[in-house]
Amino acid sequence: ALAFVAAFSAAGSAHKFEKNGILIKHPWTRATAEGASVGVGYLTITNNGKEADKLTGGTFEGAATVEVHEMKMDGGVMKMRAVDALPLPAGRAVALKPGSYHVMLMDLKSQVKDGDAVPLTLIFETKDGKRQTLEVKATARTMKAPAQSPHGGHSGMKH
């Protein structure tokens, strides 16, 4: 079995996590308001393997489920939906970022506060149907961009 490798930069802000050819860089979550039922996470996944893989979801003990979601424009309207899996082409990086693919932390048990280290276990599926997991720590931070809603771009959306 390959060992889990986690490397942190001296500043602590550039996180990297790697296992079985999957490299995760810069995982972070948005801090949530007290009483919020959902949270959101972002990261960059590079599949350094020779075969395509898929991100199928994850787990977090502070949430009922962790789902992969997609946001995209459809007829001039931003829409979000859960997806069964996010394709990870071999030799390519895929960014989960605001306004695009992201992970949703559903039915949060408590507030995610600015600066928290959120332990997520991401679940991947290989081309031959095998499941593998990768543990990451996502740093919670607030978003202070004026274009963002107080709900992290998810206001008015039903989850």
C-alpha positions in Angstrom: 0.0 0.0 0.0 1.2 3.5 -0.8 1.6 5.7 2.2 -0.3 8.9 2.5 1.9 11.9 1.9 1.1 15.4 3.1 3.4 18.4 2.6 2.9 21.9 3.9 4.8 25.0 2.9 6.6 27.0 5.4 3.8 29.6 5.4 1.2 26.9 5.9 -1.0 28.2 3.1 0.1 26.0 0.2 -1.2 22.6 1.1 -0.4 19.5 -1.0 -1.8 16.0 -0.4 -0.9 13.0 -2.6 -1.8 9.4 -2.9 -1.7 6.8 -5.8 -1.1 9.4 -8.5 -3.7 11.9 -7.3 -2.4 15.3 -6.2 -4.5 17.7 -4.3 -3.3 21.3 -4.0 -4.7 24.2 -1.9 -7.9 22.8 -0.4 -10.0 25.4 1.3 -13.5 25.9 2.5 -15.5 29.0 3.1 -16.2 29.9 6.7 -20.0 29.7 7.4 -22.4 31.8 9.3 -23.7 30.4 12.6 -26.6 28.1 11.9 -25.7 27.6 8.2 -26.7 24.1 7.0 -24.2 23.9 4.0 -20.6 24.7 3.4 -18.5 24.7 0.2 -15.0 23.5 -0.6 -12.5 24.2 -3.3 -9.2 22.6 -4.5 -7.2 21.6 -7.5 -6.9 17.9 -8.4 -4.1 16.6 -10.7 -4.4 13.1 -11.9 -0.8 12.0 -12.4 -1.8 8.5 -13.3 -2.0 6.9 -16.7 -5.7 6.3 -16.6 -8.7 8.6 -16.0 -10.2 8.6 -12.5 -13.3 10.3 -11.0 -14.0 12.3 -7.9 -17.3 10.8 -6.6 -17.7 12.6 -3.2 -16.3 12.6 0.2 -16.9 12.5 3.9 -16.6 15.0 6.8 -17.6 14.1 10.3 -19.1 17.6 10.7 -21.6 17.1 7.8 -24.1 14.5 6.8 -22.7 14.2 3.3 -20.1 15.6 1.0 -21.2 15.9 -2.6 -19.6 17.1 -5.9 -21.6 20.0 -7.4 -21.3 21.9 -10.7 -22.3 25.5 -11.3 -22.7 26.8 -14.9 -24.6 29.3 -16.9 -27.7 28.0 -18.6 -29.7 30.4 -20.8 -28.3 33.4 -18.8 -29.1 31.9 -15.4 -26.5 30.4 -13.1 -27.6 26.9 -12.1 -26.1 24.4 -9.7 -26.6 20.7 -9.5 -25.1 17.7 -7.9 -23.1 15.4 -10.2 -22.4 11.7 -9.6 -18.8 12.1 -10.5 -16.2 14.6 -11.7 -14.0 13.2 -14.5 -10.3 13.5 -13.8 -8.4 12.9 -17.1 -5.0 11.3 -16.9 -2.2 13.8 -16.8 -4.4 16.8 -16.3 -5.4 19.2 -13.5 -9.0 20.0 -12.7 -9.8 23.1 -10.6 -12.7 23.1 -8.2 -13.4 26.8 -7.8 -16.1 29.4 -7.2 -18.6 29.5 -10.1 -17.6 26.0 -11.3 -17.2 22.6 -9.8 -16.9 22.4 -6.0 -17.7 20.1 -3.1 -20.7 20.8 -0.9 -20.7 20.0 2.8 -24.4 19.2 3.4 -26.3 19.3 6.7 -23.5 20.8 8.7 -23.5 19.9 12.4 -21.8 23.2 13.5 -20.3 26.4 12.2 -17.1 26.3 10.1 -15.1 29.2 11.5 -12.4 31.3 9.8 -9.0 29.5 10.3 -10.5 26.1 11.0 -8.7 23.1 9.6 -11.5 21.0 8.0 -10.6 17.3 7.7 -12.1 16.0 4.5 -11.8 12.5 3.1 -12.2 12.6 -0.7 -13.5 9.5 -2.5 -12.2 8.6 -6.0 -13.1 5.8 -8.4 -10.5 4.4 -10.8 -11.2 3.3 -14.4 -11.5 -0.3 -13.2 -14.1 0.6 -10.6 -11.9 0.5 -7.5 -12.5 3.0 -4.8 -9.7 5.0 -3.1 -9.7 7.7 -0.5 -7.5 10.7 0.1 -7.5 12.6 3.4 -7.0 16.4 3.2 -7.2 19.3 5.5 -9.0 22.3 4.0 -8.4 25.7 5.6 -11.6 27.7 6.3 -11.5 31.3 5.3 -13.9 34.2 4.7 -14.5 35.6 1.3 -14.5 39.4 1.2 -15.0 39.9 -2.5 -17.8 42.4 -3.2 -19.3 40.3 -6.0 -19.9 37.4 -3.6 -23.2 36.9 -1.8 -23.1 36.3 2.0 -24.0 32.7 1.2 -20.9 32.1 -0.9 -22.6 32.4 -4.3 -25.3 29.9 -3.3 -28.1 32.4 -2.2 -31.5 31.4 -3.5 -30.3 28.0 -4.5 -32.0 24.9 -2.9 -29.7 22.1 -1.9 
